[in-house]
Amino acid sequence: MKPLIGISCCVKAFGIFATPNHAASDSYVRVVLGPVGGIPVLLPAAGEALVPEILPRLDGLILTGSRSNVCPDYYEGPPHAEGTPEDRERDATTLPLIRAAIAAGLPVLAICRGFQELNVALGGSLDQRIQDLPGRMDHSTPSDQKLPRIRTAKAHGVRLVPGSLLATIAGGTEIPVNSLHNQGVARLAPRLVAEGWAPDGTIEAVRVRDAVGFAYGVQWHPEYDWERDSISRGLLQDFGQAAVAWANRHRMPQAAE
Ligand SMILES: N[C@@H](CCC(=O)NCCCC(=O)O)C(=O)O
């Protein structure tokens, strides 16, 4: 049975009237149809009321990347610098959705902004411009960098915990990743276990401690290069297998006629 995979949407202004739309990048739809092996379901940023209605219908959840940033109100952080993109509708939807999904044991894969949401949803905090912190690298790509192959290229290494899921997938403890973010984990949520770090100490991979099922987050984007990167593909396939197992356990087969 193909699992239904929820994909978090952002609220974005499109068109000449800048009307709000609920949107997610095509790359997430492609990976769900590809290595994940599921059916993509776009989840509008419709607020917490959506959570109890949609969660029981899903077999897995992907929290997507976005140029917008989690509002600092959710982690007692300082206000964002003027012009920093935010998406309050998305925050109001994904943060409770993550908590409910983790509590239910639903397979969760959190990517970039989604990784940061996972940390905040479970009680952690964020640094808002890590490139301004002493000893830290610039993990962002220039906003004017229009060449996808450069924007999404491998940018730095990540050191993994030996024996972790990602180290097992990689067959080693050093992997190259892309990097398109300004923010990063400051205080790690109590239920998260860091399993990967950039050379400057930025946390790049986490798992949810004592999670019932698959519950991982990565600061990079496996959806950008899974066709040529076996580690990205392996992570997505493992998430997909967890979602298939969930679907087989929770979706009664159609009774034979
Ligand atoms: N805004 C956050 C999270 C970064 C993130 O999700 N990047 C993906 C960008 C996708 C795109 O450029 O369309 C941060 O800056 O840390």
The ligand as an SDF file (V2000), in Angstrom:
LIG
                    3D

 16 15  0  0  0  0  0  0  0  0999 V2000
   14.7920   30.0730    6.6110 N   0  0  0  0  0  0  0  0  0  0  0  0
   15.5570   29.1870    7.4600 C   0  0  0  0  0  0  0  0  0  0  0  0
   15.5000   27.7760    6.9260 C   0  0  0  0  0  0  0  0  0  0  0  0
   16.2650   27.6700    5.6460 C   0  0  0  0  0  0  0  0  0  0  0  0
   15.6380   26.7730    4.6130 C   0  0  0  0  0  0  0  0  0  0  0  0
   14.7070   26.0240    4.8390 O   0  0  0  0  0  0  0  0  0  0  0  0
   16.1850   26.9010    3.4260 N   0  0  0  0  0  0  0  0  0  0  0  0
   15.5770   26.3720    2.2540 C   0  0  0  0  0  0  0  0  0  0  0  0
   15.5170   27.4660    1.2280 C   0  0  0  0  0  0  0  0  0  0  0  0
   14.7640   27.0170    0.0250 C   0  0  0  0  0  0  0  0  0  0  0  0
   14.7400   28.1050   -1.0110 C   0  0  0  0  0  0  0  0  0  0  0  0
   15.6890   28.9160   -1.0640 O   0  0  0  0  0  0  0  0  0  0  0  0
   13.7510   28.1420   -1.7270 O   0  0  0  0  0  0  0  0  0  0  0  0
   16.9960   29.6460    7.5910 C   0  0  0  0  0  0  0  0  0  0  0  0
   17.3820   30.5700    6.8370 O   0  0  0  0  0  0  0  0  0  0  0  0
   17.7200   29.0860    8.4220 O   0  0  0  0  0  0  0  0  0  0  0  0
  1  2  1  0
  2  3  1  0
  2 14  1  0
  3  4  1  0
  4  5  1  0
  5  6  2  0
  5  7  1  0
  7  8  1  0
  8  9  1  0
  9 10  1  0
 10 11  1  0
 11 12  2  0
 11 13  1  0
 14 15  2  0
 14 16  1  0
M  END
$$$$
